Amino acid sequence: MKKGLFITFEGLEGCGKTTQAKMLFDFLIKQKIPSIYTKEPGGTKIGDKIRKILLDQKNDGMDYKTEMLLFLASRAENVRLIILPALEEGKVVISDRFYDSTTAYQGYGRGIDLKITKHLNNLVVGKAIPDLTFILDIDPYEGLRRSASFGNSREMRFEEEFINKKIIGGKLFLERVRQGYYQLSYEEIERIKIIDANRSKEDIFEEIIKIVNKKLAYLVN
């Protein structure tokens, strides 16, 4: 390949994005395509510590601005230490969440000024702009059901706000997040692909890999 390829996965908890991101990573490795997998928040020593703070349900009183800045701090380390070096080496980088999460969750979900979220995102990521983003779309209630059945309750701080009927701007929190993802897809139709997550993981992956293969073929040629 002439350069690296940056692919991100987005969506509500329980949508299956982590499963699909790892399936894609495994597929590329089997095809002997140099690739790395990372996640947000986390991915680095400092990022992993920030992850524990952000996902701890005991921190439910955290200020929205504090929350956003912690995500950005984790992302800054991930970009500097993992993502940019890999892209410069021509690798495929697969990230489980990236800056669209900040726009959807803290911008549309929390109601923080979108101009501010965009400015801070740009400051942190620099040249690390995703080439392709998959948003796995699922109803919030179905996502919660899946999260609970998969035993991920320790990572459900955001979902607790939905369960407890927290209303922001007339809508439940995760409904605002979902609408935010839709809006992002309308604004960047070339980069962002909405994927119906109400199917088997095999059917979902078949759709994803077709899109990825087209992108890889374009880079090689």
C-alpha positions in Angstrom: 0.0 0.0 0.0 1.1 3.5 -0.7 0.1 4.8 2.8 -1.7 3.6 5.9 -5.4 3.3 6.2 -7.3 4.5 9.3 -10.6 2.7 10.0 -12.8 3.5 13.0 -15.8 1.8 14.5 -18.6 3.7 16.3 -22.0 3.1 17.9 -23.9 2.7 21.2 -22.8 0.1 23.7 -24.1 -3.4 22.7 -24.1 -2.6 18.9 -21.3 -5.1 18.3 -18.6 -2.6 17.2 -15.8 -4.1 19.3 -16.6 -7.6 17.8 -16.6 -6.2 14.3 -13.4 -4.2 14.8 -11.6 -7.3 16.1 -13.0 -9.5 13.3 -11.6 -7.1 10.8 -8.2 -7.0 12.5 -8.0 -10.8 12.5 -9.1 -10.9 8.9 -6.4 -8.4 7.8 -3.7 -10.2 9.8 -4.6 -13.5 8.1 -4.3 -11.7 4.7 -0.8 -10.6 5.8 -1.8 -6.9 5.7 0.2 -5.0 8.4 -2.5 -3.9 10.9 -3.0 -2.8 14.5 -6.0 -2.6 16.7 -6.6 0.1 19.3 -9.5 1.4 21.4 -10.9 4.5 23.1 -10.6 5.4 25.8 -7.3 3.5 26.4 -4.7 2.0 24.1 -1.8 3.5 26.0 -0.5 3.4 29.6 -2.1 6.7 30.5 -5.1 6.1 28.3 -5.9 2.8 30.2 -5.8 4.7 33.5 -8.2 7.3 32.1 -10.5 4.6 30.8 -10.9 3.2 34.4 -12.0 6.7 35.6 -14.4 7.3 32.7 -16.2 3.9 32.9 -16.5 3.8 36.6 -20.2 4.1 37.5 -19.1 5.7 40.9 -18.1 8.7 38.9 -21.6 9.5 37.7 -21.4 13.1 39.1 -18.5 14.0 36.8 -18.8 17.4 35.1 -19.5 17.1 31.3 -16.5 19.2 30.5 -14.2 17.1 32.7 -15.5 14.0 31.0 -14.8 15.4 27.5 -11.4 16.5 28.4 -10.4 13.1 29.8 -11.5 11.5 26.6 -9.5 14.0 24.6 -6.4 13.4 26.8 -6.6 9.7 26.2 -7.0 10.3 22.5 -4.0 12.6 22.4 -1.8 9.9 23.8 -3.2 7.2 21.5 -2.7 9.4 18.4 0.9 10.3 19.4 2.1 6.9 20.5 0.1 4.4 18.5 -2.0 5.7 15.6 0.3 8.2 13.7 3.4 6.0 13.9 1.5 3.1 12.5 0.0 5.1 9.7 3.4 6.5 8.8 4.6 2.9 8.5 1.8 2.2 6.0 -0.2 0.0 8.4 -4.0 -0.3 8.6 -5.1 1.1 12.0 -8.4 -0.1 13.4 -9.8 1.9 16.3 -12.8 0.9 18.5 -14.1 4.5 18.8 -12.4 7.8 17.9 -13.3 11.4 17.6 -16.9 10.9 16.3 -17.7 9.5 19.8 -16.8 12.9 21.4 -19.1 14.7 18.9 -21.9 12.2 19.4 -21.7 11.7 23.1 -20.4 15.0 24.5 -21.6 17.3 21.7 -25.0 16.0 20.7 -25.6 13.9 23.8 -24.4 16.2 26.5 -25.2 19.4 24.7 -21.7 20.8 24.7 -21.2 23.4 22.0 -20.4 21.6 18.8 -17.9 24.3 17.7 -15.9 23.6 20.8 -16.0 19.8 20.4 -14.9 20.2 16.8 -12.1 22.6 17.7 -10.7 20.4 20.5 -11.0 17.2 18.3 -9.0 18.9 15.6 -6.4 20.1 18.1 -5.9 16.6 19.4 -6.0 14.4 16.3 -4.0 16.6 13.9 -3.4 14.6 10.7 -4.9 11.4 12.2 -8.2 11.7 10.3 -10.1 8.5 9.7 -10.4 7.3 6.1 -13.4 5.1 6.8 -15.8 5.0 9.7 -18.5 2.4 10.4 -21.4 3.3 12.7 -23.2 0.2 13.9 -26.7 1.4 14.3 -29.0 -0.2 17.0 -31.9 0.9 19.1 -30.6 2.0 22.5 -32.9 -0.4 24.4 -31.7 -3.4 22.3 -28.1 -2.2 22.9 -28.6 -2.1 26.6 -30.2 -5.6 26.5 -27.1 -6.9 24.7 -24.7 -5.2 27.0 -26.4 -6.6 30.1 -26.5 -10.1 28.6 -22.8 -9.9 27.7 -21.9 -9.1 31.3 -20.5 -5.6 30.5 -22.4 -3.8 33.3 -19.1 -2.4 34.6 -18.8 -0.3 31.5 -22.4 1.1 31.5 -21.9 4.5 33.1 -23.4 6.3 30.1 -26.2 3.7 29.8 -27.2 4.3 33.4 -28.3 7.8 32.4 -30.6 6.4 29.8 -32.0 3.7 32.1 -32.7 6.4 34.7 -34.6 8.5 32.1 -32.2 11.4 32.2 -33.6 14.0 29.8 -31.4 16.4 28.0 -33.0 18.9 25.6 -36.3 16.9 25.6 -34.7 13.6 24.6 -33.2 10.7 26.5 -29.4 10.8 26.4 -28.7 7.8 24.2 -31.4 8.9 21.7 -29.6 12.2 21.4 -26.3 10.3 20.8 -27.9 8.1 18.2 -29.3 11.2 16.4 -25.9 12.7 16.6 -24.3 9.8 14.7 -27.0 10.1 12.1 -26.2 13.8 11.6 -22.5 13.0 11.3 -23.2 10.4 8.6 -25.3 13.0 6.6 -22.4 15.5 6.8 -19.7 13.0 5.7 -21.3 10.4 3.5 -18.0 9.4 1.8 -16.3 8.6 5.1 -19.1 7.4 7.4 -21.1 4.3 6.6 -24.2 3.4 8.7 -24.4 -0.4 9.2 -27.6 -2.1 10.4 -26.5 -3.9 13.6 -29.7 -5.9 13.9 -28.3 -8.9 12.1 -25.9 -11.7 12.7 -22.2 -10.8 13.2 -21.4 -12.7 10.1 -23.8 -10.8 7.9 -22.6 -7.5 9.3 -19.0 -8.4 8.7 -19.7 -9.4 5.1 -21.0 -5.9 4.4 -18.1 -4.3 6.2 -15.4 -6.3 4.5 -16.8 -5.5 1.0 -16.4 -1.8 1.8 -12.9 -2.3 3.3 -11.7 -4.3 0.3 -12.8 -1.6 -2.1 -10.8 1.0 0.0 -7.7 -1.3 0.1 -7.9 -1.9 -3.6 -8.0 1.9 -4.2 -4.9 2.4 -2.1 -2.9 -0.4 -3.7 -3.7 0.9 -7.2 
